[in-house]
């Protein structure tokens, strides 16, 4: 069982699930990784966190505050 979008559509990272799998396989040297079936969900989670942090920085800058 894998946790990936069954619809072949581009994600916020501008790649679809097939492209993600190809990149993952290449970058992991085609090795099998424990819990690699969670990789697509982890990829989406990292993007969600990055976008949230980016929005926070923009809002803080608009208020004249910084980290």
CORQUI-V683920 format. One record per helix or strand. SS is the DSSP state (a for helix, b for strand). FROM is the first residue (numbers start at 1). LEN is the number of residues. If there is no record, write none. Layout:
((SS FROM LEN) (SS FROM LEN))
This chain:
((a 17 11) (a 36 28))
